[in-house]
Amino acid sequence: MLTQDQVQTFNEQGYIVLPAVADKATIEVMREKTFESLASREEPLELESSVNYPGAPESKDAPGGNTARRILMAYERDEIFRKWAHNEYIAQNIQQLLGSQELWLTPNHHNTVMTKHPKYSSDTLWHRDTRYWHYSDNRLINAWTALGPEHAQNGGMKVIPGSHLWHVDDQGLDDLQFLKLDYEGNQAQLAKAIYVELNAGDVLLFSPFIFHAADRCKTDEIKCSLVFTYHGEETVPVSQTKSDRLPAIRII
Ligand SMILES: O=C(O)CCC(=O)C(=O)O
């Protein structure tokens, strides 16, 4: 169980880190499966060249145009990822934070191994995950498991603590709902941004409403992170939206 302090931190800051949840052997198997998927190019993959983010190859035919950004459908892809999605410790902590009776995983959002490759990765600008999500309420939590160290140099996660509670002006967002970096009304929030440094096996729990971002990878090694999204029984996807494409999976 999380302490009251941890629950309060999550509620106020929009994230907490659970240190050393995955052991070395589990991380190794998850990394092996990740690299196997990268080598075999088993679909579905999201390519860097398809997102158009700063730093991404311009097209599939450009150098690095085939670089995978996300290995999609992680839950369906392999037993090791499925098992991790059901990890009891993580699930119970999320259930406690949500205050729900049940816990469900959506296969429709994240459900991915995020990979950041040297040379051909991109910058993800400041956003809320919920920009394209459709639910009855905002009580969802992402579990981001570091499959290796994550820090400023290799494209580790940046967050604006407390920004899940911030009301952003409509004019503060661009057409893709990324925070405008030159908008005066965003400056106080942007000044609070921090890197969340993670060790392999740490789990970052965060509200998909928190503004977060990540730079491209500037090291020689691929960074990998396994990400799943959970919600309780009262949070339901709006029908006929992307959030409702595949049925939720019961975890607790
Ligand atoms: O690793 C990154 O570039 C950030 C990923 C992210 O925030 C997302 O996919 O929502």
The ligand as a MOL file (V3000), in Angstrom:
LIG
                    3D

  0  0  0     0  0            999 V3000
M  V30 BEGIN CTAB
M  V30 COUNTS 10 9 0 0 0
M  V30 BEGIN ATOM
M  V30 1 O 8.8900 9.4700 -24.9320 0
M  V30 2 C 8.3040 10.4200 -25.4360 0
M  V30 3 O 8.7000 11.0050 -26.4320 0
M  V30 4 C 7.0400 10.9030 -24.7920 0
M  V30 5 C 5.9470 9.9550 -25.0380 0
M  V30 6 C 4.6380 10.5090 -24.6410 0
M  V30 7 O 4.5400 11.4080 -23.8620 0
M  V30 8 C 3.4440 9.9660 -25.2220 0
M  V30 9 O 3.5130 9.1010 -26.1140 0
M  V30 10 O 2.3570 10.4060 -24.8080 0
M  V30 END ATOM
M  V30 BEGIN BOND
M  V30 1 2 1 2
M  V30 2 1 2 3
M  V30 3 1 2 4
M  V30 4 1 4 5
M  V30 5 1 5 6
M  V30 6 2 6 7
M  V30 7 1 6 8
M  V30 8 2 8 9
M  V30 9 1 8 10
M  V30 END BOND
M  V30 END CTAB
M  END
